[in-house]
């Protein structure tokens, strides 16, 4: 639960600011043909990436490393975007920890709270799939619980960059605003690793926040 002192607005000189966010898992072989699964985020209609399956309706099946975020509504300006990348796990469960190595729980099993805390799970954190901790002991976990380390190659990318000028694709003109005719507003991104456009590793989770404006008023040139 958030601190009750948190406010539900932020101060900005931009008129009518809108923050749209989404997160999804990269899955090239996604049977539905989106190239991703588990899309979450109000305001985002679809996310399209490269797929090895038959592309879903509307998915142009872009090259590896391209992300197309399709929005439900028009916006007048694009100010900025931010991303968070969660690397996939190794895929191999282990039941013994090594001091100073970081893990995430993949199976809680019959392992007790005391046994989890004995290998490093912080006090107050309930044992749950996905809970991360750094081991404070080299020993067997106990019970049937299991953990994994992050994949050696990580998520296969180190950052995202906006592709093109989103201001030209987020505000469809009245002449082309019918979805059945032209589609929906969209923003495109490229995935980079060490300055090269790269395909994210399967099961990498990408979160994107997009700071937009819903006003046609210009302030300080924006």
N, CA, C and O of each residue as an XYZ file, in Angstrom:
888
protein
N       0.849     -1.196      0.000
C       0.000      0.000      0.000
C       0.881      1.241      0.000
O       1.852      1.324      0.753
N       0.540      2.198     -0.843
C       1.320      3.425     -0.917
C       1.134      4.260      0.350
O       0.097      4.183      1.010
N       2.133      5.043      0.674
C       2.032      5.971      1.795
C       0.855      6.900      1.578
O       0.694      7.445      0.486
N       0.030      7.090      2.593
C      -1.187      7.881      2.423
C      -0.898      9.353      2.150
O      -1.796     10.102      1.767
N       0.353      9.770      2.344
C       0.709     11.152      2.052
C       0.975     11.389      0.572
O       1.108     12.532      0.133
N       1.050     10.299     -0.200
C       1.279     10.440     -1.631
C       0.079     11.149     -2.262
O      -1.064     10.864     -1.907
N       0.327     12.056     -3.179
C      -0.743     12.742     -3.885
C      -0.955     12.096     -5.241
O      -0.066     11.413     -5.752
N      -2.114     12.304     -5.822
C      -2.464     11.668     -7.080
C      -2.319     12.628     -8.265
O      -3.049     12.518     -9.251
N      -1.397     13.546     -8.167
C      -1.120     14.454     -9.272
C       0.336     14.889     -9.187
O       0.978     14.704     -8.153
N       0.858     15.460    -10.254
C       2.195     16.028    -10.207
C       2.161     17.397    -10.864
O       1.330     17.659    -11.733
N       3.067     18.263    -10.445
C       3.083     19.624    -10.954
C       3.942     19.707    -12.207
O       5.059     19.190    -12.242
N       3.418     20.353    -13.220
C       4.133     20.513    -14.479
C       3.588     21.724    -15.208
O       2.390     21.998    -15.127
N       4.441     22.465    -15.925
C       3.945     23.597    -16.710
C       3.226     23.165    -17.983
O       2.616     23.990    -18.663
N       3.296     21.863    -18.309
C       2.621     21.376    -19.508
C       1.108     21.324    -19.271
O       0.660     20.755    -18.275
N       0.333     21.903    -20.161
C      -1.127     21.820    -20.004
C      -1.637     20.424    -20.338
O      -1.173     19.798    -21.291
N      -2.579     19.945    -19.561
C      -3.238     18.662    -19.781
C      -2.254     17.512    -20.034
O      -2.341     16.845    -21.065
N      -1.315     17.273    -19.100
C      -0.359     16.174    -19.291
C      -1.027     14.819    -19.094
O      -1.970     14.682    -18.314
N      -0.526     13.829    -19.807
C      -1.050     12.464    -19.702
C       0.134     11.502    -19.622
O       1.063     11.591    -20.424
N       0.102     10.592    -18.663
C       1.150      9.584    -18.544
C       0.539      8.225    -18.857
O      -0.317      7.735    -18.121
N       0.981      7.623    -19.947
C       0.504      6.300    -20.373
C       1.629      5.300    -20.154
O       2.772      5.560    -20.529
N       1.316      4.164    -19.552
C       2.355      3.164    -19.335
C       1.838      1.777    -19.693
O       0.632      1.529    -19.699
N       2.761      0.890    -19.989
C       2.405     -0.496    -20.294
C       3.591     -1.383    -19.989
O       4.726     -0.912    -19.905
N       3.328     -2.670    -19.823
C       4.416     -3.639    -19.718
C       3.989     -4.940    -20.382
O       2.802     -5.259    -20.449
N       4.966     -5.678    -20.867
C       4.685     -6.897    -21.633
C       5.926     -7.773    -21.640
O       7.034     -7.318    -21.356
N       5.712     -9.056    -21.974
C       6.811    -10.016    -22.069
C       7.112    -10.301    -23.536
O       6.197    -10.570    -24.314
N       8.364    -10.244    -23.913
C       8.778    -10.542    -25.287
C       8.755    -12.049    -25.512
O       9.426    -12.802    -24.806
N       7.972    -12.484    -26.505
C       7.893    -13.913    -26.853
C       7.797    -13.997    -28.378
O       6.717    -13.823    -28.942
N       8.906    -14.259    -29.036
C       8.932    -14.260    -30.500
C       7.967    -15.290    -31.068
O       7.335    -15.043    -32.095
N       7.848    -16.427    -30.422
C       6.988    -17.488    -30.935
C       5.559    -17.411    -30.444
O       4.816    -18.386    -30.556
N       5.159    -16.275    -29.903
C       3.794    -16.091    -29.411
C       2.777    -16.582    -30.438
O       2.717    -16.067    -31.555
N       1.985    -17.572    -30.059
C       1.041    -18.192    -30.996
C       0.003    -17.214    -31.510
O      -0.520    -17.387    -32.611
N      -0.306    -16.173    -30.717
C      -1.308    -15.197    -31.148
C      -0.774    -14.242    -32.207
O      -1.547    -13.518    -32.835
N       0.540    -14.234    -32.409
C       1.114    -13.443    -33.492
C       1.419    -11.990    -33.162
O       1.559    -11.169    -34.069
N       1.524    -11.659    -31.881
C       1.872    -10.284    -31.489
C       3.375    -10.118    -31.242
O       3.895     -9.003    -31.277
N       4.063    -11.224    -30.996
C       5.478    -11.142    -30.647
C       5.683    -10.827    -29.182
O       6.818    -10.734    -28.714
N       4.596    -10.662    -28.460
C       4.635    -10.382    -27.017
C       3.441    -11.078    -26.361
O       2.493    -11.485    -27.033
N       3.508    -11.203    -25.045
C       2.361    -11.715    -24.298
C       2.178    -10.866    -23.041
O       3.063    -10.102    -22.656
N       1.012    -11.014    -22.408
C       0.777    -10.397    -21.107
C       0.755     -8.883    -21.096
O       1.187     -8.267    -20.122
N       0.256     -8.267    -22.173
C       0.216     -6.804    -22.210
C      -0.684     -6.266    -21.102
O      -1.821     -6.709    -20.937
N      -0.159     -5.309    -20.349
C      -0.924     -4.619    -19.316
C      -0.700     -3.125    -19.489
O       0.408     -2.684    -19.796
N      -1.761     -2.349    -19.289
C      -1.622     -0.904    -19.371
C      -2.826     -0.255    -20.011
O      -3.097     -0.465    -21.193
N      -3.554      0.535    -19.234
C      -4.695      1.252    -19.797
C      -4.197      2.315    -20.759
O      -3.151      2.925    -20.539
N      -4.947      2.532    -21.818
C      -4.555      3.520    -22.811
C      -3.773      2.939    -23.966
O      -3.609      3.590    -24.998
N      -3.281      1.701    -23.801
C      -2.519      1.034    -24.866
C      -3.379     -0.082    -25.443
O      -3.820     -0.975    -24.718
N      -3.616     -0.026    -26.757
C      -4.488     -1.009    -27.410
C      -3.741     -2.285    -27.750
O      -4.240     -3.381    -27.495
N      -2.551     -2.156    -28.322
C      -1.745     -3.304    -28.729
C      -0.266     -2.950    -28.661
O       0.107     -1.779    -28.732
N       0.558     -3.959    -28.524
C       1.996     -3.828    -28.744
C       2.372     -4.899    -29.753
O       2.041     -6.072    -29.587
N       3.068     -4.480    -30.801
C       3.479     -5.405    -31.855
C       5.002     -5.498    -31.903
O       5.701     -4.486    -31.846
N       5.504     -6.731    -32.009
C       6.929     -6.958    -32.236
C       7.077     -8.075    -33.262
O       6.091     -8.645    -33.731
N       8.318     -8.374    -33.596
C       8.569     -9.434    -34.566
C       8.086    -10.769    -34.018
O       8.306    -11.088    -32.849
N       7.427    -11.546    -34.871
C       6.939    -12.858    -34.464
C       7.332    -13.905    -35.495
O       7.404    -13.628    -36.692
N       7.583    -15.113    -35.005
C       7.868    -16.235    -35.907
C       6.591    -16.981    -36.257
O       6.606    -17.898    -37.078
N       5.484    -16.588    -35.633
C       4.181    -17.188    -35.930
C       3.469    -16.343    -36.984
O       4.016    -15.349    -37.462
N       2.255    -16.737    -37.343
C       1.460    -15.926    -38.260
C       1.104    -14.618    -37.559
O       0.507    -14.648    -36.483
N       1.453    -13.473    -38.139
C       1.208    -12.198    -37.457
C      -0.273    -11.974    -37.166
O      -1.135    -12.312    -37.978
N      -0.553    -11.404    -36.005
C      -1.920    -11.052    -35.641
C      -2.423     -9.946    -36.556
O      -1.629     -9.232    -37.168
N      -3.727     -9.805    -36.648
C      -4.312     -8.723    -37.440
C      -3.769     -7.386    -36.948
O      -3.838     -7.080    -35.757
N      -3.238     -6.606    -37.857
C      -2.690     -5.301    -37.511
C      -1.204     -5.304    -37.242
O      -0.574     -4.246    -37.238
N      -0.623     -6.487    -37.014
C       0.815     -6.559    -36.752
C       1.569     -6.625    -38.078
O       1.466     -7.619    -38.797
N       2.332     -5.569    -38.414
C       3.094     -5.590    -39.671
C       4.340     -6.468    -39.584
O       5.120     -6.540    -40.534
N       4.525     -7.135    -38.447
C       5.681     -8.002    -38.196
C       6.984     -7.257    -38.459
O       7.719     -7.589    -39.390
N       7.271     -6.245    -37.632
C       8.487     -5.455    -37.836
C       9.740     -6.287    -37.622
O       9.673     -7.393    -37.087
N      10.872     -5.762    -38.036
C      12.145     -6.459    -37.858
C      12.449     -6.632    -36.376
O      11.887     -5.943    -35.525
N      13.342     -7.557    -36.089
C      13.770     -7.773    -34.711
C      14.259     -6.466    -34.091
O      14.997     -5.704    -34.714
N      13.831     -6.224    -32.853
C      14.292     -5.038    -32.147
C      13.377     -3.840    -32.251
O      13.634     -2.816    -31.618
N      12.306     -3.938    -33.037
C      11.351     -2.836    -33.182
C      10.122     -3.115    -32.324
O       9.607     -4.233    -32.306
N       9.658     -2.091    -31.615
C       8.446     -2.173    -30.810
C       7.458     -1.133    -31.309
O       7.800      0.044    -31.421
N       6.244     -1.554    -31.609
C       5.181     -0.636    -32.007
C       4.140     -0.611    -30.901
O       3.504     -1.627    -30.621
N       3.962      0.544    -30.273
C       2.968      0.710    -29.224
C       1.766      1.429    -29.823
O       1.857      2.594    -30.210
N       0.663      0.740    -29.895
C      -0.561      1.286    -30.505
C      -1.477      1.807    -29.395
O      -1.807      1.082    -28.456
N      -1.881      3.073    -29.517
C      -2.696      3.730    -28.494
C      -4.171      3.708    -28.869
O      -4.526      3.544    -30.037
N      -5.017      3.873    -27.871
C      -6.450      3.956    -28.132
C      -6.857      5.344    -28.623
O      -7.737      5.472    -29.474
N      -6.210      6.388    -28.079
C      -6.666      7.755    -28.305
C      -5.597      8.625    -28.956
O      -4.407      8.313    -28.922
N      -6.051      9.717    -29.544
C      -5.145     10.730    -30.082
C      -4.526     11.559    -28.967
O      -5.143     11.770    -27.923
N      -3.298     12.030    -29.194
C      -2.643     12.990    -28.309
C      -1.963     14.037    -29.174
O      -1.586     13.773    -30.315
N      -1.813     15.231    -28.611
C      -1.298     16.329    -29.432
C       0.220     16.456    -29.415
O       0.811     16.949    -30.376
N       0.857     16.015    -28.328
C       2.317     16.169    -28.238
C       2.933     14.987    -27.504
O       2.329     14.392    -26.612
N       4.155     14.670    -27.912
C       4.983     13.674    -27.240
C       6.130     14.420    -26.570
O       6.884     15.135    -27.230
N       6.261     14.247    -25.236
C       7.333     14.931    -24.519
C       8.529     14.019    -24.245
O       9.675     14.407    -24.473
N       8.261     12.810    -23.757
C       9.368     11.931    -23.365
C       8.852     10.515    -23.145
O       7.646     10.276    -23.082
N       9.792      9.583    -23.029
C       9.443      8.200    -22.691
C      10.532      7.625    -21.795
O      11.675      8.082    -21.804
N      10.151      6.611    -21.022
C      11.062      5.989    -20.064
C      10.797      4.484    -20.078
O       9.665      4.045    -20.280
N      11.840      3.712    -19.863
C      11.637      2.276    -19.883
C      12.314      1.589    -18.709
O      13.276      2.100    -18.136
N      11.790      0.420    -18.366
C      12.413     -0.465    -17.387
C      12.504     -1.839    -18.030
O      11.549     -2.304    -18.652
N      13.648     -2.485    -17.881
C      13.876     -3.791    -18.507
C      14.109     -4.835    -17.422
O      14.998     -4.688    -16.583
N      13.305     -5.883    -17.448
C      13.474     -6.985    -16.500
C      13.993     -8.201    -17.267
O      13.287     -8.765    -18.103
N      15.221     -8.596    -16.977
C      15.849     -9.702    -17.694
C      15.196    -11.035    -17.343
O      14.684    -11.200    -16.235
N      15.208    -11.980    -18.267
C      14.668    -13.315    -17.966
C      15.585    -14.058    -17.006
O      16.751    -13.699    -16.839
N      15.050    -15.095    -16.379
C      15.858    -15.923    -15.497
C      16.620    -16.965    -16.308
O      16.399    -17.116    -17.510
N      17.511    -17.675    -15.642
C      18.388    -18.631    -16.325
C      17.638    -19.812    -16.910
O      18.079    -20.403    -17.895
N      16.490    -20.168    -16.303
C      15.737    -21.334    -16.761
C      16.092    -22.595    -15.996
O      15.505    -23.652    -16.229
N      17.055    -22.492    -15.079
C      17.476    -23.668    -14.311
C      17.275    -23.412    -12.816
O      17.918    -22.539    -12.232
N      16.377    -24.184    -12.209
C      16.150    -24.069    -10.771
C      17.352    -24.597     -9.994
O      17.995    -25.564    -10.401
N      17.644    -23.951     -8.877
C      18.654    -24.457     -7.953
C      18.046    -24.443     -6.554
O      17.145    -23.654     -6.266
N      18.539    -25.309     -5.702
C      18.002    -25.416     -4.342
C      19.069    -25.142     -3.293
O      18.861    -25.372     -2.102
N      20.212    -24.648     -3.751
C      21.301    -24.273     -2.841
C      21.744    -22.860     -3.184
O      21.913    -22.533     -4.358
N      21.931    -22.033     -2.191
C      22.345    -20.651     -2.422
C      23.839    -20.470     -2.167
O      24.476    -21.252     -1.461
N      24.371    -19.403     -2.774
C      25.776    -19.030     -2.585
C      25.812    -17.599     -2.078
O      25.182    -16.719     -2.664
N      26.524    -17.361     -1.023
C      26.592    -16.040     -0.408
C      26.913    -14.957     -1.436
O      27.786    -15.128     -2.287
N      26.189    -13.836     -1.341
C      26.358    -12.643     -2.179
C      25.829    -12.801     -3.603
O      25.949    -11.882     -4.413
N      25.243    -13.959     -3.913
C      24.618    -14.151     -5.222
C      23.143    -13.793     -5.104
O      22.497    -14.111     -4.105
N      22.613    -13.128     -6.132
C      21.210    -12.706     -6.102
C      20.329    -13.713     -6.837
O      20.701    -14.243     -7.883
N      19.160    -13.960     -6.267
C      18.231    -14.956     -6.799
C      16.810    -14.394     -6.792
O      16.520    -13.386     -6.149
N      15.940    -15.076     -7.526
C      14.500    -14.837     -7.435
C      13.835    -16.178     -7.184
O      14.236    -17.197     -7.747
N      12.817    -16.171     -6.337
C      12.113    -17.411     -6.028
C      11.286    -17.853     -7.229
O      10.529    -17.063     -7.792
N      11.432    -19.114     -7.619
C      10.631    -19.670     -8.707
C       9.637    -20.715     -8.201
O       8.618    -20.965     -8.844
N       9.927    -21.317     -7.065
C       9.013    -22.259     -6.428
C       9.078    -22.045     -4.923
O      10.148    -22.164     -4.325
N       7.947    -21.732     -4.309
C       7.920    -21.565     -2.850
C       7.946    -22.926     -2.179
O       8.669    -23.129     -1.204
N       7.159    -23.857     -2.700
C       7.135    -25.224     -2.200
C       6.828    -25.321     -0.720
O       6.027    -24.555     -0.183
N       7.480    -26.278     -0.066
C       7.248    -26.497      1.366
C       8.255    -25.739      2.235
O       8.255    -25.863      3.460
N       9.100    -24.963      1.588
C      10.100    -24.199      2.344
C       9.409    -23.196      3.259
O       8.543    -22.442      2.816
N       9.785    -23.187      4.514
C       9.141    -22.311      5.490
C       9.716    -20.898      5.419
O      10.763    -20.663      4.815
N       9.006    -19.969      6.049
C       9.484    -18.590      6.111
C      10.859    -18.539      6.771
O      11.746    -17.825      6.304
N      11.037    -19.285      7.845
C      12.327    -19.293      8.540
C      13.440    -19.814      7.638
O      14.559    -19.302      7.677
N      13.142    -20.831      6.823
C      14.159    -21.368      5.910
C      14.512    -20.371      4.824
O      15.678    -20.253      4.447
N      13.509    -19.643      4.310
C      13.800    -18.614      3.314
C      14.640    -17.495      3.921
O      15.593    -17.022      3.302
N      14.290    -17.080      5.119
C      15.045    -16.005      5.767
C      16.467    -16.444      6.091
O      17.381    -15.619      6.120
N      16.659    -17.739      6.335
C      17.986    -18.255      6.664
C      18.961    -18.127      5.497
O      20.173    -18.054      5.698
N      18.417    -18.099      4.258
C      19.302    -17.962      3.090
C      19.316    -16.536      2.540
O      20.020    -16.252      1.571
N      18.533    -15.627      3.162
C      18.673    -14.229      2.761
C      17.418    -13.464      2.429
O      17.493    -12.258      2.195
N      16.247    -14.118      2.397
C      15.026    -13.363      2.117
C      14.839    -12.332      3.235
O      14.813    -12.707      4.408
N      14.708    -11.041      2.899
C      14.603    -10.014      3.937
C      13.383    -10.214      4.829
O      12.340    -10.684      4.375
N      13.522     -9.858      6.082
C      12.402     -9.951      7.014
C      11.284     -9.011      6.562
O      11.536     -7.887      6.128
N      10.062     -9.487      6.672
C       8.913     -8.699      6.247
C       8.491     -8.967      4.819
O       7.399     -8.576      4.409
N       9.364     -9.645      4.042
C       9.030     -9.982      2.649
C       8.451    -11.394      2.627
O       9.139    -12.333      3.027
N       7.219    -11.574      2.178
C       6.640    -12.921      2.141
C       7.253    -13.746      1.014
O       7.507    -13.211     -0.065
N       7.496    -15.034      1.239
C       8.000    -15.886      0.152
C       6.964    -15.965     -0.972
O       5.834    -16.395     -0.739
N       7.327    -15.567     -2.149
C       6.410    -15.581     -3.289
C       7.224    -15.705     -4.560
O       8.360    -15.237     -4.632
N       6.634    -16.338     -5.564
C       7.316    -16.465     -6.854
C       7.633    -15.067     -7.384
O       6.754    -14.211     -7.485
N       8.897    -14.855     -7.718
C       9.336    -13.556     -8.227
C      10.042    -12.711     -7.195
O      10.725    -11.753     -7.557
N       9.902    -13.032     -5.909
C      10.568    -12.255     -4.870
C      12.083    -12.421     -4.994
O      12.589    -13.542     -5.041
N      12.802    -11.297     -5.047
C      14.248    -11.330     -5.247
C      14.985    -11.034     -3.939
O      14.505    -10.280     -3.093
N      16.140    -11.634     -3.799
C      16.960    -11.394     -2.617
C      18.405    -11.753     -2.926
O      18.691    -12.463     -3.889
N      19.309    -11.252     -2.097
C      20.719    -11.607     -2.197
C      21.049    -12.566     -1.061
O      20.778    -12.273      0.103
N      21.626    -13.698     -1.397
C      21.886    -14.737     -0.409
C      22.883    -14.269      0.647
O      23.893    -13.637      0.338
N      22.578    -14.590      1.883
C      23.464    -14.267      3.000
C      24.138    -15.513      3.554
O      24.882    -15.451      4.533
N      23.867    -16.651      2.911
C      24.471    -17.906      3.363
C      24.640    -18.852      2.183
O      23.858    -18.824      1.232
N      25.656    -19.678      2.255
C      25.871    -20.731      1.253
C      25.391    -22.039      1.857
O      26.073    -22.657      2.674
N      24.192    -22.448      1.435
C      23.613    -23.656      2.029
C      22.389    -24.090      1.240
O      21.888    -23.353      0.390
N      21.915    -25.292      1.530
C      20.676    -25.778      0.933
C      19.518    -24.953      1.471
O      19.518    -24.551      2.634
N      18.541    -24.706      0.626
C      17.407    -23.878      1.027
C      16.534    -24.588      2.041
O      16.030    -23.951      2.966
N      16.341    -25.877      1.896
C      15.445    -26.628      2.774
C      14.058    -26.703      2.166
O      13.644    -25.788      1.454
N      13.344    -27.769      2.435
C      12.029    -27.952      1.832
C      12.146    -28.171      0.338
O      13.175    -28.635     -0.152
N      11.080    -27.834     -0.388
C      11.064    -28.039     -1.845
C      11.143    -26.729     -2.624
O      10.890    -26.711     -3.828
N      11.490    -25.641     -1.951
C      11.603    -24.346     -2.620
C      12.776    -24.320     -3.597
O      13.740    -25.070     -3.447
N      12.678    -23.443     -4.602
C      13.736    -23.327     -5.598
C      13.873    -21.876     -6.047
O      12.942    -21.079     -5.932
N      15.055    -21.555     -6.560
C      15.347    -20.195     -7.025
C      16.100    -20.268     -8.351
O      16.580    -21.326     -8.757
N      16.190    -19.127     -9.006
C      16.993    -19.016    -10.225
C      17.756    -17.706    -10.208
O      17.343    -16.730     -9.581
N      18.883    -17.708    -10.913
C      19.623    -16.472    -11.143
C      19.161    -15.886    -12.472
O      18.448    -16.540    -13.232
N      19.568    -14.659    -12.744
C      19.235    -14.022    -14.009
C      20.043    -14.666    -15.133
O      21.179    -15.086    -14.912
N      19.478    -14.747    -16.324
C      20.184    -15.292    -17.483
C      21.501    -14.547    -17.693
O      21.563    -13.328    -17.532
N      22.543    -15.279    -18.051
C      23.880    -14.702    -18.191
C      23.902    -13.520    -19.155
O      24.577    -12.522    -18.904
N      23.165    -13.634    -20.255
C      23.158    -12.568    -21.260
C      22.133    -11.484    -20.956
O      21.987    -10.536    -21.727
N      21.423    -11.615    -19.838
C      20.416    -10.617    -19.487
C      19.278    -10.597    -20.497
O      18.925    -11.621    -21.081
N      18.715     -9.416    -20.691
C      17.582     -9.276    -21.600
C      17.956     -9.050    -23.052
O      17.077     -8.915    -23.904
N      19.250     -9.006    -23.346
C      19.673     -8.836    -24.732
C      19.555     -7.406    -25.240
O      19.670     -7.169    -26.442
N      19.329     -6.450    -24.345
C      19.277     -5.041    -24.729
C      19.663     -4.208    -23.523
O      19.548     -4.652    -22.381
N      20.129     -2.978    -23.794
C      20.491     -2.107    -22.685
C      19.663     -0.836    -22.626
O      19.637     -0.161    -21.596
N      18.982     -0.498    -23.725
C      18.085      0.660    -23.667
C      17.181      0.684    -24.893
O      17.402     -0.042    -25.862
N      16.155      1.535    -24.832
C      15.255      1.768    -25.959
C      15.456      3.185    -26.472
O      15.814      4.085    -25.712
N      15.228      3.375    -27.752
C      15.226      4.710    -28.354
C      13.954      4.879    -29.163
O      13.470      3.932    -29.783
N      13.416      6.091    -29.154
C      12.246      6.388    -29.971
C      12.650      6.320    -31.440
O      13.722      6.789    -31.822
N      11.789      5.737    -32.247
C      12.040      5.619    -33.690
C      11.177      6.662    -34.411
O       9.953      6.649    -34.279
N      11.805      7.559    -35.167
C      11.061      8.593    -35.883
C      10.548      9.673    -34.945
O      11.028      9.804    -33.819
N       9.584     10.437    -35.406
C       8.994     11.532    -34.628
C       7.580     11.144    -34.215
O       6.670     11.178    -35.043
N       7.376     10.774    -32.948
C       6.038     10.345    -32.509
C       4.965     11.406    -32.716
O       3.787     11.074    -32.841
N       5.357     12.681    -32.753
C       4.361     13.739    -32.919
C       3.611     13.628    -34.246
O       2.524     14.184    -34.401
N       4.192     12.915    -35.190
C       3.533     12.753    -36.490
C       2.599     11.548    -36.523
O       1.845     11.381    -37.482
N       2.638     10.704    -35.491
C       1.844      9.463    -35.529
C       0.893      9.300    -34.347
O       0.193      8.290    -34.262
N       0.850     10.277    -33.427
C      -0.028     10.131    -32.257
C      -1.300     10.965    -32.377
O      -2.186     10.863    -31.529
N      -1.400     11.791    -33.420
C      -2.570     12.661    -33.564
C      -3.109     12.531    -34.977
O      -2.743     13.297    -35.869
N      -3.986     11.550    -35.171
C      -4.528     11.307    -36.500
C      -5.444     12.455    -36.902
O      -6.262     12.910    -36.103
N      -5.311     12.910    -38.106
C      -6.149     14.003    -38.575
C      -7.586     13.529    -38.748
O      -7.843     12.333    -38.887
N      -8.519     14.477    -38.739
C      -9.941     14.138    -38.863
C     -10.222     13.364    -40.146
O     -11.124     12.528    -40.197
N      -9.443     13.653    -41.171
C      -9.675     13.000    -42.465
C      -9.308     11.519    -42.441
O      -9.748     10.748    -43.293
N      -8.495     11.130    -41.454
C      -8.036      9.738    -41.396
C      -8.265      9.113    -40.027
O      -7.551      8.189    -39.637
N      -9.252      9.611    -39.301
C      -9.434      9.190    -37.916
C     -10.273      7.926    -37.733
O     -10.397      7.440    -36.609
N     -10.839      7.390    -38.783
C     -11.652      6.185    -38.656
C     -10.744      4.969    -38.539
O     -10.003      4.676    -39.477
N     -10.776      4.250    -37.416
C      -9.878      3.115    -37.221
C      -9.947      2.087    -38.342
O      -8.928      1.503    -38.710
N     -11.139      1.861    -38.886
C     -11.267      0.861    -39.945
C     -10.550      1.303    -41.213
O     -10.275      0.484    -42.090
N     -10.246      2.595    -41.313
C      -9.574      3.119    -42.501
C      -8.071      3.178    -42.330
O      -7.326      2.791    -43.230
N      -7.613      3.661    -41.176
C      -6.181      3.907    -41.032
C      -5.556      3.240    -39.809
O      -4.335      3.093    -39.756
N      -6.342      2.842    -38.847
C      -5.765      2.240    -37.656
C      -5.799      3.172    -36.462
O      -6.700      4.003    -36.346
N      -4.827      3.041    -35.573
C      -4.799      3.800    -34.335
C      -3.477      4.549    -34.211
O      -2.490      4.181    -34.849
N      -3.453      5.606    -33.385
C      -2.191      6.312    -33.136
C      -1.146      5.343    -32.596
O      -1.481      4.350    -31.951
N       0.118      5.639    -32.865
C       1.153      4.725    -32.399
C       2.475      5.446    -32.167
O       2.722      6.528    -32.699
N       3.318      4.807    -31.350
C       4.682      5.270    -31.102
C       5.594      4.071    -31.310
O       5.299      2.972    -30.841
N       6.711      4.281    -32.019
C       7.642      3.194    -32.295
C       8.942      3.380    -31.515
O       9.414      4.497    -31.299
N       9.501      2.240    -31.100
C      10.759      2.239    -30.363
C      11.711      1.223    -30.993
O      11.282      0.279    -31.656
N      13.022      1.436    -30.772
C      14.042      0.478    -31.174
C      14.773     -0.009    -29.929
O      15.020      0.759    -28.999
N      15.115     -1.296    -29.925
C      15.891     -1.880    -28.839
C      17.373     -1.892    -29.222
O      17.732     -2.324    -30.317
N      18.212     -1.424    -28.332
C      19.648     -1.382    -28.602
C      20.432     -2.148    -27.546
O      20.074     -2.160    -26.368
N      21.499     -2.780    -27.990
C      22.495     -3.344    -27.091
C      23.865     -2.963    -27.618
O      24.241     -3.322    -28.734
N      24.594     -2.240    -26.811
C      25.932     -1.789    -27.182
C      25.906     -1.083    -28.534
O      26.727     -1.356    -29.410
N      24.952     -0.175    -28.688
C      24.818      0.712    -29.850
C      24.378      0.013    -31.130
O      24.492      0.580    -32.216
N      23.876     -1.212    -31.009
C      23.410     -1.958    -32.178
C      21.954     -2.358    -31.941
O      21.610     -2.828    -30.857
N      21.092     -2.173    -32.957
C      19.705     -2.610    -32.839
C      19.681     -4.121    -32.628
O      20.257     -4.869    -33.418
N      19.022     -4.568    -31.571
C      19.085     -5.976    -31.183
C      17.716     -6.493    -30.760
O      16.876     -5.740    -30.268
N      17.510     -7.778    -30.960
C      16.273     -8.421    -30.519
C      16.383     -8.737    -29.038
O      17.368     -9.345    -28.619
N      15.408     -8.347    -28.236
C      15.429     -8.726    -26.819
C      15.326    -10.240    -26.672
O      14.740    -10.914    -27.520
N      15.889    -10.763    -25.609
C      15.787    -12.190    -25.334
C      14.353    -12.545    -24.985
O      13.644    -11.754    -24.363
N      13.928    -13.731    -25.383
C      12.602    -14.204    -25.001
C      12.430    -14.148    -23.482
O      13.361    -14.417    -22.723
N      11.224    -13.793    -23.064
C      10.823    -13.696    -21.658
C      11.355    -12.453    -20.953
O      11.182    -12.299    -19.744
N      12.001    -11.567    -21.709
C      12.347    -10.265    -21.154
C      11.063     -9.462    -20.978
O      10.225     -9.426    -21.879
N      10.907     -8.822    -19.833
C       9.734     -7.986    -19.580
C      10.140     -6.527    -19.751
O      11.082     -6.054    -19.115
N       9.423     -5.826    -20.611
C       9.716     -4.417    -20.900
C       8.549     -3.559    -20.424
O       7.392     -3.840    -20.736
N       8.857     -2.525    -19.676
C       7.860     -1.547    -19.245
C       8.197     -0.207    -19.891
O       9.348      0.231    -19.865
N       7.191      0.439    -20.469
C       7.394      1.724    -21.131
C       6.388      2.734    -20.593
O       5.191      2.456    -20.530
N       6.877      3.900    -20.211
C       6.017      5.017    -19.821
C       6.171      6.115    -20.854
O       7.288      6.444    -21.253
N       5.060      6.682    -21.288
C       5.061      7.726    -22.312
C       4.389      8.984    -21.768
O       3.226      8.950    -21.366
N       5.119     10.078    -21.757
C       4.623     11.347    -21.250
C       4.112     12.156    -22.435
O       4.886     12.570    -23.298
N       2.794     12.377    -22.466
C       2.135     12.995    -23.611
C       1.313     14.206    -23.175
O       1.154     14.466    -21.982
N       0.797     14.939    -24.153
C      -0.088     16.066    -23.864
C      -1.415     15.867    -24.577
O      -1.481     15.355    -25.695
N      -2.465     16.287    -23.892
C      -3.805     16.202    -24.456
C      -4.327     17.591    -24.818
O      -5.526     17.783    -25.017
N      -3.406     18.559    -24.899
C      -3.786     19.940    -25.165
C      -3.049     20.464    -26.389
O      -1.925     20.052    -26.677
N      -3.695     21.377    -27.104
C      -3.069     21.991    -28.270
C      -2.351     23.289    -27.906
O      -1.770     23.939    -28.776
N      -2.386     23.672    -26.625
C      -1.729     24.887    -26.169
C      -0.209     24.663    -26.135
O       0.261     23.626    -25.669
N       0.542     25.637    -26.629
C       2.002     25.550    -26.647
C       2.578     26.405    -25.521
O       2.233     27.580    -25.389
N       3.463     25.808    -24.702
C       4.127     26.524    -23.622
C       5.623     26.393    -23.814
O       6.149     25.281    -23.876
N       6.325     27.537    -23.910
C       7.787     27.551    -24.084
C       8.213     26.684    -25.258
O       9.223     25.984    -25.193
N       7.441     26.737    -26.320
C       7.805     26.013    -27.547
C       7.395     24.569    -27.572
O       7.617     23.886    -28.572
N       6.789     24.066    -26.478
C       6.381     22.656    -26.436
C       4.865     22.546    -26.435
O       4.326     21.439    -26.402
